[in-house]
Amino acid sequence: MILNGVLAFFNLGTGEIIAIVVVILLLFGGKKIPELMRGLGKGVKSFKQGMNEVEDELKKPLDELDKKEDPK
C-alpha cells in the first residue's frame, strides 16, 4: 500500500524499477544487499521508536493536567 504511493509519487514504472534493482545489484553485489536492508530496517525501527518517545513526552504533561482537573 505504501509502496504504491511511493511509486506513484516518483511515477516509476516496472521497467524503471527493474533497471534500479539491476544497478543496485551491480554496485553492491548480492552479498551486501541483505546487510544494507537489515541496516535500513534497524534505522526505520529506531526512527519510529524515537517518534513514539517524542509523542509520549508531549502527551505526558497533558495527561498530568487532566488528572489535576478531574480529582476523583
PyMOL Python script that loads the backbone (N, CA, C, O; Angstrom):
from pymol import cmd

cmd.read_pdbstr("""\
ATOM      1  N   MET A   1       0.817  -1.187   0.000  1.00  0.00           N
ATOM      2  CA  MET A   1       0.000   0.000   0.000  1.00  0.00           C
ATOM      3  C   MET A   1       0.865   1.256   0.000  1.00  0.00           C
ATOM      4  O   MET A   1       0.682   2.149  -0.827  1.00  0.00           O
ATOM      5  N   ILE A   2       1.800   1.313   0.928  1.00  0.00           N
ATOM      6  CA  ILE A   2       2.694   2.465   1.000  1.00  0.00           C
ATOM      7  C   ILE A   2       3.598   2.489  -0.222  1.00  0.00           C
ATOM      8  O   ILE A   2       3.895   3.555  -0.762  1.00  0.00           O
ATOM      9  N   LEU A   3       4.033   1.314  -0.656  1.00  0.00           N
ATOM     10  CA  LEU A   3       4.915   1.229  -1.817  1.00  0.00           C
ATOM     11  C   LEU A   3       4.229   1.792  -3.057  1.00  0.00           C
ATOM     12  O   LEU A   3       4.866   2.472  -3.862  1.00  0.00           O
ATOM     13  N   ASN A   4       2.937   1.515  -3.216  1.00  0.00           N
ATOM     14  CA  ASN A   4       2.207   2.051  -4.366  1.00  0.00           C
ATOM     15  C   ASN A   4       2.189   3.568  -4.337  1.00  0.00           C
ATOM     16  O   ASN A   4       2.331   4.211  -5.377  1.00  0.00           O
ATOM     17  N   GLY A   5       2.015   4.149  -3.155  1.00  0.00           N
ATOM     18  CA  GLY A   5       2.023   5.598  -3.029  1.00  0.00           C
ATOM     19  C   GLY A   5       3.379   6.179  -3.384  1.00  0.00           C
ATOM     20  O   GLY A   5       3.462   7.210  -4.051  1.00  0.00           O
ATOM     21  N   VAL A   6       4.438   5.523  -2.943  1.00  0.00           N
ATOM     22  CA  VAL A   6       5.790   5.997  -3.241  1.00  0.00           C
ATOM     23  C   VAL A   6       6.065   5.895  -4.733  1.00  0.00           C
ATOM     24  O   VAL A   6       6.631   6.811  -5.330  1.00  0.00           O
ATOM     25  N   LEU A   7       5.667   4.791  -5.330  1.00  0.00           N
ATOM     26  CA  LEU A   7       5.887   4.609  -6.768  1.00  0.00           C
ATOM     27  C   LEU A   7       5.079   5.620  -7.567  1.00  0.00           C
ATOM     28  O   LEU A   7       5.554   6.131  -8.581  1.00  0.00           O
ATOM     29  N   ALA A   8       3.867   5.910  -7.122  1.00  0.00           N
ATOM     30  CA  ALA A   8       3.054   6.900  -7.816  1.00  0.00           C
ATOM     31  C   ALA A   8       3.681   8.281  -7.689  1.00  0.00           C
ATOM     32  O   ALA A   8       3.634   9.076  -8.627  1.00  0.00           O
ATOM     33  N   PHE A   9       4.272   8.569  -6.524  1.00  0.00           N
ATOM     34  CA  PHE A   9       4.903   9.864  -6.305  1.00  0.00           C
ATOM     35  C   PHE A   9       6.062  10.067  -7.265  1.00  0.00           C
ATOM     36  O   PHE A   9       6.207  11.145  -7.842  1.00  0.00           O
ATOM     37  N   PHE A  10       6.882   9.054  -7.442  1.00  0.00           N
ATOM     38  CA  PHE A  10       8.034   9.150  -8.329  1.00  0.00           C
ATOM     39  C   PHE A  10       7.681   8.796  -9.771  1.00  0.00           C
ATOM     40  O   PHE A  10       8.513   8.941 -10.666  1.00  0.00           O
ATOM     41  N   ASN A  11       6.456   8.335 -10.000  1.00  0.00           N
ATOM     42  CA  ASN A  11       5.981   7.969 -11.327  1.00  0.00           C
ATOM     43  C   ASN A  11       6.908   6.930 -11.965  1.00  0.00           C
ATOM     44  O   ASN A  11       7.325   7.082 -13.114  1.00  0.00           O
ATOM     45  N   LEU A  12       7.226   5.876 -11.210  1.00  0.00           N
ATOM     46  CA  LEU A  12       8.103   4.819 -11.693  1.00  0.00           C
ATOM     47  C   LEU A  12       7.279   3.675 -12.263  1.00  0.00           C
ATOM     48  O   LEU A  12       6.274   3.264 -11.683  1.00  0.00           O
ATOM     49  N   GLY A  13       7.711   3.178 -13.388  1.00  0.00           N
ATOM     50  CA  GLY A  13       7.078   2.021 -13.991  1.00  0.00           C
ATOM     51  C   GLY A  13       7.881   0.768 -13.703  1.00  0.00           C
ATOM     52  O   GLY A  13       8.908   0.813 -13.026  1.00  0.00           O
ATOM     53  N   THR A  14       7.404  -0.345 -14.222  1.00  0.00           N
ATOM     54  CA  THR A  14       8.073  -1.626 -13.989  1.00  0.00           C
ATOM     55  C   THR A  14       9.483  -1.635 -14.570  1.00  0.00           C
ATOM     56  O   THR A  14      10.409  -2.137 -13.933  1.00  0.00           O
ATOM     57  N   GLY A  15       9.655  -1.097 -15.749  1.00  0.00           N
ATOM     58  CA  GLY A  15      10.976  -1.080 -16.388  1.00  0.00           C
ATOM     59  C   GLY A  15      11.989  -0.278 -15.590  1.00  0.00           C
ATOM     60  O   GLY A  15      13.143  -0.685 -15.449  1.00  0.00           O
ATOM     61  N   GLU A  16      11.553   0.868 -15.068  1.00  0.00           N
ATOM     62  CA  GLU A  16      12.468   1.693 -14.267  1.00  0.00           C
ATOM     63  C   GLU A  16      12.855   0.998 -12.965  1.00  0.00           C
ATOM     64  O   GLU A  16      14.001   1.080 -12.523  1.00  0.00           O
ATOM     65  N   ILE A  17      11.889   0.315 -12.356  1.00  0.00           N
ATOM     66  CA  ILE A  17      12.172  -0.401 -11.102  1.00  0.00           C
ATOM     67  C   ILE A  17      13.173  -1.523 -11.354  1.00  0.00           C
ATOM     68  O   ILE A  17      14.101  -1.715 -10.569  1.00  0.00           O
ATOM     69  N   ILE A  18      12.992  -2.259 -12.436  1.00  0.00           N
ATOM     70  CA  ILE A  18      13.923  -3.343 -12.767  1.00  0.00           C
ATOM     71  C   ILE A  18      15.316  -2.784 -13.024  1.00  0.00           C
ATOM     72  O   ILE A  18      16.304  -3.364 -12.576  1.00  0.00           O
ATOM     73  N   ALA A  19      15.409  -1.667 -13.739  1.00  0.00           N
ATOM     74  CA  ALA A  19      16.707  -1.044 -14.002  1.00  0.00           C
ATOM     75  C   ALA A  19      17.383  -0.617 -12.702  1.00  0.00           C
ATOM     76  O   ALA A  19      18.589  -0.807 -12.541  1.00  0.00           O
ATOM     77  N   ILE A  20      16.630  -0.049 -11.788  1.00  0.00           N
ATOM     78  CA  ILE A  20      17.186   0.385 -10.498  1.00  0.00           C
ATOM     79  C   ILE A  20      17.697  -0.814  -9.716  1.00  0.00           C
ATOM     80  O   ILE A  20      18.778  -0.756  -9.130  1.00  0.00           O
ATOM     81  N   VAL A  21      16.925  -1.908  -9.700  1.00  0.00           N
ATOM     82  CA  VAL A  21      17.351  -3.120  -8.980  1.00  0.00           C
ATOM     83  C   VAL A  21      18.624  -3.688  -9.585  1.00  0.00           C
ATOM     84  O   VAL A  21      19.517  -4.117  -8.854  1.00  0.00           O
ATOM     85  N   VAL A  22      18.721  -3.699 -10.899  1.00  0.00           N
ATOM     86  CA  VAL A  22      19.927  -4.219 -11.571  1.00  0.00           C
ATOM     87  C   VAL A  22      21.138  -3.351 -11.229  1.00  0.00           C
ATOM     88  O   VAL A  22      22.216  -3.877 -10.954  1.00  0.00           O
ATOM     89  N   VAL A  23      20.971  -2.036 -11.244  1.00  0.00           N
ATOM     90  CA  VAL A  23      22.081  -1.139 -10.904  1.00  0.00           C
ATOM     91  C   VAL A  23      22.520  -1.359  -9.459  1.00  0.00           C
ATOM     92  O   VAL A  23      23.717  -1.389  -9.173  1.00  0.00           O
ATOM     93  N   ILE A  24      21.570  -1.511  -8.558  1.00  0.00           N
ATOM     94  CA  ILE A  24      21.911  -1.753  -7.146  1.00  0.00           C
ATOM     95  C   ILE A  24      22.661  -3.072  -7.009  1.00  0.00           C
ATOM     96  O   ILE A  24      23.646  -3.152  -6.275  1.00  0.00           O
ATOM     97  N   LEU A  25      22.202  -4.108  -7.708  1.00  0.00           N
ATOM     98  CA  LEU A  25      22.909  -5.393  -7.664  1.00  0.00           C
ATOM     99  C   LEU A  25      24.330  -5.272  -8.200  1.00  0.00           C
ATOM    100  O   LEU A  25      25.252  -5.867  -7.643  1.00  0.00           O
ATOM    101  N   LEU A  26      24.517  -4.512  -9.268  1.00  0.00           N
ATOM    102  CA  LEU A  26      25.857  -4.346  -9.830  1.00  0.00           C
ATOM    103  C   LEU A  26      26.768  -3.548  -8.903  1.00  0.00           C
ATOM    104  O   LEU A  26      27.957  -3.847  -8.788  1.00  0.00           O
ATOM    105  N   LEU A  27      26.213  -2.537  -8.242  1.00  0.00           N
ATOM    106  CA  LEU A  27      27.033  -1.700  -7.361  1.00  0.00           C
ATOM    107  C   LEU A  27      27.425  -2.409  -6.071  1.00  0.00           C
ATOM    108  O   LEU A  27      28.579  -2.348  -5.648  1.00  0.00           O
ATOM    109  N   PHE A  28      26.466  -3.077  -5.451  1.00  0.00           N
ATOM    110  CA  PHE A  28      26.714  -3.631  -4.114  1.00  0.00           C
ATOM    111  C   PHE A  28      26.933  -5.130  -4.100  1.00  0.00           C
ATOM    112  O   PHE A  28      27.541  -5.643  -3.161  1.00  0.00           O
ATOM    113  N   GLY A  29      26.469  -5.837  -5.087  1.00  0.00           N
ATOM    114  CA  GLY A  29      26.620  -7.285  -5.109  1.00  0.00           C
ATOM    115  C   GLY A  29      25.540  -7.953  -4.276  1.00  0.00           C
ATOM    116  O   GLY A  29      24.923  -7.322  -3.418  1.00  0.00           O
ATOM    117  N   GLY A  30      25.322  -9.212  -4.529  1.00  0.00           N
ATOM    118  CA  GLY A  30      24.265  -9.965  -3.858  1.00  0.00           C
ATOM    119  C   GLY A  30      24.488 -10.190  -2.381  1.00  0.00           C
ATOM    120  O   GLY A  30      23.526 -10.352  -1.630  1.00  0.00           O
ATOM    121  N   LYS A  31      25.741 -10.204  -1.947  1.00  0.00           N
ATOM    122  CA  LYS A  31      26.031 -10.489  -0.537  1.00  0.00           C
ATOM    123  C   LYS A  31      25.847  -9.273   0.354  1.00  0.00           C
ATOM    124  O   LYS A  31      25.554  -9.419   1.540  1.00  0.00           O
ATOM    125  N   LYS A  32      26.011  -8.089  -0.188  1.00  0.00           N
ATOM    126  CA  LYS A  32      25.905  -6.862   0.606  1.00  0.00           C
ATOM    127  C   LYS A  32      24.464  -6.380   0.775  1.00  0.00           C
ATOM    128  O   LYS A  32      24.154  -5.690   1.745  1.00  0.00           O
ATOM    129  N   ILE A  33      23.598  -6.733  -0.147  1.00  0.00           N
ATOM    130  CA  ILE A  33      22.229  -6.203  -0.124  1.00  0.00           C
ATOM    131  C   ILE A  33      21.469  -6.605   1.141  1.00  0.00           C
ATOM    132  O   ILE A  33      20.825  -5.738   1.732  1.00  0.00           O
ATOM    133  N   PRO A  34      21.501  -7.872   1.597  1.00  0.00           N
ATOM    134  CA  PRO A  34      20.795  -8.194   2.846  1.00  0.00           C
ATOM    135  C   PRO A  34      21.316  -7.376   4.031  1.00  0.00           C
ATOM    136  O   PRO A  34      20.542  -6.962   4.894  1.00  0.00           O
ATOM    137  N   GLU A  35      22.620  -7.149   4.066  1.00  0.00           N
ATOM    138  CA  GLU A  35      23.209  -6.345   5.141  1.00  0.00           C
ATOM    139  C   GLU A  35      22.711  -4.900   5.070  1.00  0.00           C
ATOM    140  O   GLU A  35      22.398  -4.294   6.095  1.00  0.00           O
ATOM    141  N   LEU A  36      22.640  -4.355   3.859  1.00  0.00           N
ATOM    142  CA  LEU A  36      22.133  -2.994   3.687  1.00  0.00           C
ATOM    143  C   LEU A  36      20.667  -2.892   4.096  1.00  0.00           C
ATOM    144  O   LEU A  36      20.271  -1.929   4.753  1.00  0.00           O
ATOM    145  N   MET A  37      19.867  -3.871   3.713  1.00  0.00           N
ATOM    146  CA  MET A  37      18.441  -3.855   4.055  1.00  0.00           C
ATOM    147  C   MET A  37      18.238  -4.018   5.559  1.00  0.00           C
ATOM    148  O   MET A  37      17.343  -3.401   6.137  1.00  0.00           O
ATOM    149  N   ARG A  38      19.063  -4.843   6.186  1.00  0.00           N
ATOM    150  CA  ARG A  38      18.990  -5.026   7.640  1.00  0.00           C
ATOM    151  C   ARG A  38      19.288  -3.706   8.346  1.00  0.00           C
ATOM    152  O   ARG A  38      18.595  -3.327   9.290  1.00  0.00           O
ATOM    153  N   GLY A  39      20.316  -3.017   7.885  1.00  0.00           N
ATOM    154  CA  GLY A  39      20.655  -1.714   8.456  1.00  0.00           C
ATOM    155  C   GLY A  39      19.556  -0.689   8.229  1.00  0.00           C
ATOM    156  O   GLY A  39      19.256   0.114   9.112  1.00  0.00           O
ATOM    157  N   LEU A  40      18.960  -0.717   7.050  1.00  0.00           N
ATOM    158  CA  LEU A  40      17.848   0.187   6.757  1.00  0.00           C
ATOM    159  C   LEU A  40      16.656  -0.107   7.655  1.00  0.00           C
ATOM    160  O   LEU A  40      16.012   0.815   8.155  1.00  0.00           O
ATOM    161  N   GLY A  41      16.360  -1.382   7.861  1.00  0.00           N
ATOM    162  CA  GLY A  41      15.255  -1.772   8.746  1.00  0.00           C
ATOM    163  C   GLY A  41      15.493  -1.328  10.172  1.00  0.00           C
ATOM    164  O   GLY A  41      14.573  -0.850  10.835  1.00  0.00           O
ATOM    165  N   LYS A  42      16.722  -1.481  10.654  1.00  0.00           N
ATOM    166  CA  LYS A  42      17.042  -1.029  12.012  1.00  0.00           C
ATOM    167  C   LYS A  42      16.912   0.479  12.128  1.00  0.00           C
ATOM    168  O   LYS A  42      16.456   0.991  13.151  1.00  0.00           O
ATOM    169  N   GLY A  43      17.309   1.186  11.092  1.00  0.00           N
ATOM    170  CA  GLY A  43      17.192   2.642  11.100  1.00  0.00           C
ATOM    171  C   GLY A  43      15.744   3.096  11.143  1.00  0.00           C
ATOM    172  O   GLY A  43      15.402   4.023  11.877  1.00  0.00           O
ATOM    173  N   VAL A  44      14.890   2.447  10.358  1.00  0.00           N
ATOM    174  CA  VAL A  44      13.465   2.796  10.347  1.00  0.00           C
ATOM    175  C   VAL A  44      12.838   2.478  11.693  1.00  0.00           C
ATOM    176  O   VAL A  44      12.035   3.257  12.207  1.00  0.00           O
ATOM    177  N   LYS A  45      13.203   1.331  12.270  1.00  0.00           N
ATOM    178  CA  LYS A  45      12.667   0.944  13.579  1.00  0.00           C
ATOM    179  C   LYS A  45      13.092   1.950  14.644  1.00  0.00           C
ATOM    180  O   LYS A  45      12.287   2.338  15.491  1.00  0.00           O
ATOM    181  N   SER A  46      14.335   2.365  14.605  1.00  0.00           N
ATOM    182  CA  SER A  46      14.837   3.344  15.563  1.00  0.00           C
ATOM    183  C   SER A  46      14.137   4.685  15.390  1.00  0.00           C
ATOM    184  O   SER A  46      13.822   5.352  16.375  1.00  0.00           O
ATOM    185  N   PHE A  47      13.893   5.080  14.152  1.00  0.00           N
ATOM    186  CA  PHE A  47      13.198   6.335  13.881  1.00  0.00           C
ATOM    187  C   PHE A  47      11.778   6.302  14.426  1.00  0.00           C
ATOM    188  O   PHE A  47      11.330   7.262  15.054  1.00  0.00           O
ATOM    189  N   LYS A  48      11.065   5.198  14.189  1.00  0.00           N
ATOM    190  CA  LYS A  48       9.696   5.067  14.692  1.00  0.00           C
ATOM    191  C   LYS A  48       9.672   5.069  16.215  1.00  0.00           C
ATOM    192  O   LYS A  48       8.791   5.678  16.823  1.00  0.00           O
ATOM    193  N   GLN A  49      10.635   4.391  16.834  1.00  0.00           N
ATOM    194  CA  GLN A  49      10.720   4.352  18.294  1.00  0.00           C
ATOM    195  C   GLN A  49      10.966   5.764  18.832  1.00  0.00           C
ATOM    196  O   GLN A  49      10.361   6.158  19.829  1.00  0.00           O
ATOM    197  N   GLY A  50      11.831   6.513  18.194  1.00  0.00           N
ATOM    198  CA  GLY A  50      12.096   7.888  18.609  1.00  0.00           C
ATOM    199  C   GLY A  50      10.868   8.766  18.463  1.00  0.00           C
ATOM    200  O   GLY A  50      10.595   9.603  19.323  1.00  0.00           O
ATOM    201  N   MET A  51      10.125   8.582  17.380  1.00  0.00           N
ATOM    202  CA  MET A  51       8.893   9.356  17.186  1.00  0.00           C
ATOM    203  C   MET A  51       7.869   9.030  18.265  1.00  0.00           C
ATOM    204  O   MET A  51       7.186   9.924  18.764  1.00  0.00           O
ATOM    205  N   ASN A  52       7.758   7.748  18.629  1.00  0.00           N
ATOM    206  CA  ASN A  52       6.829   7.358  19.689  1.00  0.00           C
ATOM    207  C   ASN A  52       7.241   7.945  21.031  1.00  0.00           C
ATOM    208  O   ASN A  52       6.387   8.358  21.815  1.00  0.00           O
ATOM    209  N   GLU A  53       8.547   7.987  21.302  1.00  0.00           N
ATOM    210  CA  GLU A  53       9.031   8.561  22.556  1.00  0.00           C
ATOM    211  C   GLU A  53       8.723  10.056  22.618  1.00  0.00           C
ATOM    212  O   GLU A  53       8.333  10.567  23.668  1.00  0.00           O
ATOM    213  N   VAL A  54       8.896  10.753  21.506  1.00  0.00           N
ATOM    214  CA  VAL A  54       8.594  12.185  21.465  1.00  0.00           C
ATOM    215  C   VAL A  54       7.100  12.405  21.683  1.00  0.00           C
ATOM    216  O   VAL A  54       6.700  13.309  22.416  1.00  0.00           O
ATOM    217  N   GLU A  55       6.287  11.582  21.049  1.00  0.00           N
ATOM    218  CA  GLU A  55       4.837  11.698  21.210  1.00  0.00           C
ATOM    219  C   GLU A  55       4.430  11.449  22.660  1.00  0.00           C
ATOM    220  O   GLU A  55       3.579  12.157  23.199  1.00  0.00           O
ATOM    221  N   ASP A  56       5.041  10.438  23.296  1.00  0.00           N
ATOM    222  CA  ASP A  56       4.743  10.151  24.703  1.00  0.00           C
ATOM    223  C   ASP A  56       5.155  11.316  25.601  1.00  0.00           C
ATOM    224  O   ASP A  56       4.437  11.667  26.538  1.00  0.00           O
ATOM    225  N   GLU A  57       6.299  11.908  25.317  1.00  0.00           N
ATOM    226  CA  GLU A  57       6.767  13.039  26.119  1.00  0.00           C
ATOM    227  C   GLU A  57       5.841  14.245  25.970  1.00  0.00           C
ATOM    228  O   GLU A  57       5.641  15.002  26.921  1.00  0.00           O
ATOM    229  N   LEU A  58       5.287  14.417  24.793  1.00  0.00           N
ATOM    230  CA  LEU A  58       4.359  15.531  24.570  1.00  0.00           C
ATOM    231  C   LEU A  58       3.008  15.280  25.237  1.00  0.00           C
ATOM    232  O   LEU A  58       2.355  16.219  25.690  1.00  0.00           O
ATOM    233  N   LYS A  59       2.592  14.025  25.297  1.00  0.00           N
ATOM    234  CA  LYS A  59       1.300  13.692  25.902  1.00  0.00           C
ATOM    235  C   LYS A  59       1.354  13.660  27.426  1.00  0.00           C
ATOM    236  O   LYS A  59       0.337  13.860  28.090  1.00  0.00           O
ATOM    237  N   LYS A  60       2.538  13.407  27.981  1.00  0.00           N
ATOM    238  CA  LYS A  60       2.665  13.262  29.429  1.00  0.00           C
ATOM    239  C   LYS A  60       2.180  14.505  30.186  1.00  0.00           C
ATOM    240  O   LYS A  60       1.400  14.351  31.126  1.00  0.00           O
ATOM    241  N   PRO A  61       2.591  15.716  29.835  1.00  0.00           N
ATOM    242  CA  PRO A  61       2.091  16.896  30.569  1.00  0.00           C
ATOM    243  C   PRO A  61       0.580  17.074  30.426  1.00  0.00           C
ATOM    244  O   PRO A  61      -0.079  17.530  31.361  1.00  0.00           O
ATOM    245  N   LEU A  62       0.028  16.720  29.273  1.00  0.00           N
ATOM    246  CA  LEU A  62      -1.418  16.832  29.084  1.00  0.00           C
ATOM    247  C   LEU A  62      -2.160  15.848  29.978  1.00  0.00           C
ATOM    248  O   LEU A  62      -3.205  16.187  30.532  1.00  0.00           O
ATOM    249  N   ASP A  63      -1.639  14.644  30.124  1.00  0.00           N
ATOM    250  CA  ASP A  63      -2.260  13.651  30.997  1.00  0.00           C
ATOM    251  C   ASP A  63      -2.204  14.107  32.455  1.00  0.00           C
ATOM    252  O   ASP A  63      -3.160  13.921  33.209  1.00  0.00           O
ATOM    253  N   GLU A  64      -1.084  14.700  32.841  1.00  0.00           N
ATOM    254  CA  GLU A  64      -0.955  15.191  34.207  1.00  0.00           C
ATOM    255  C   GLU A  64      -1.935  16.339  34.464  1.00  0.00           C
ATOM    256  O   GLU A  64      -2.492  16.435  35.558  1.00  0.00           O
ATOM    257  N   LEU A  65      -2.149  17.199  33.484  1.00  0.00           N
ATOM    258  CA  LEU A  65      -3.126  18.283  33.617  1.00  0.00           C
ATOM    259  C   LEU A  65      -4.533  17.741  33.769  1.00  0.00           C
ATOM    260  O   LEU A  65      -5.310  18.256  34.572  1.00  0.00           O
ATOM    261  N   ASP A  66      -4.872  16.708  33.008  1.00  0.00           N
ATOM    262  CA  ASP A  66      -6.197  16.094  33.099  1.00  0.00           C
ATOM    263  C   ASP A  66      -6.421  15.504  34.478  1.00  0.00           C
ATOM    264  O   ASP A  66      -7.515  15.618  35.031  1.00  0.00           O
ATOM    265  N   LYS A  67      -5.387  14.868  35.047  1.00  0.00           N
ATOM    266  CA  LYS A  67      -5.511  14.275  36.379  1.00  0.00           C
ATOM    267  C   LYS A  67      -5.739  15.336  37.440  1.00  0.00           C
ATOM    268  O   LYS A  67      -6.502  15.112  38.379  1.00  0.00           O
ATOM    269  N   LYS A  68      -5.099  16.473  37.310  1.00  0.00           N
ATOM    270  CA  LYS A  68      -5.254  17.559  38.281  1.00  0.00           C
ATOM    271  C   LYS A  68      -6.637  18.189  38.186  1.00  0.00           C
ATOM    272  O   LYS A  68      -7.191  18.599  39.206  1.00  0.00           O
ATOM    273  N   GLU A  69      -7.202  18.276  37.002  1.00  0.00           N
ATOM    274  CA  GLU A  69      -8.507  18.903  36.804  1.00  0.00           C
ATOM    275  C   GLU A  69      -9.657  17.984  37.208  1.00  0.00           C
ATOM    276  O   GLU A  69     -10.717  18.469  37.606  1.00  0.00           O
ATOM    277  N   ASP A  70      -9.471  16.681  37.115  1.00  0.00           N
ATOM    278  CA  ASP A  70     -10.537  15.722  37.449  1.00  0.00           C
ATOM    279  C   ASP A  70     -10.181  14.934  38.698  1.00  0.00           C
ATOM    280  O   ASP A  70      -9.822  13.761  38.592  1.00  0.00           O
ATOM    281  N   PRO A  71     -10.270  15.543  39.892  1.00  0.00           N
ATOM    282  CA  PRO A  71      -9.979  14.758  41.103  1.00  0.00           C
ATOM    283  C   PRO A  71     -11.124  13.777  41.368  1.00  0.00           C
ATOM    284  O   PRO A  71     -12.301  14.127  41.274  1.00  0.00           O
ATOM    285  N   LYS A  72     -10.754  12.567  41.694  1.00  0.00           N
ATOM    286  CA  LYS A  72     -11.772  11.532  41.959  1.00  0.00           C
ATOM    287  C   LYS A  72     -11.716  11.083  43.375  1.00  0.00           C
ATOM    288  O   LYS A  72     -12.495  10.219  43.779  1.00  0.00           O
TER     289      LYS A  72
END
""", "prot")
cmd.dss("prot")
cmd.show_as("cartoon", "prot")
cmd.util.cbc("prot")
cmd.orient("prot")
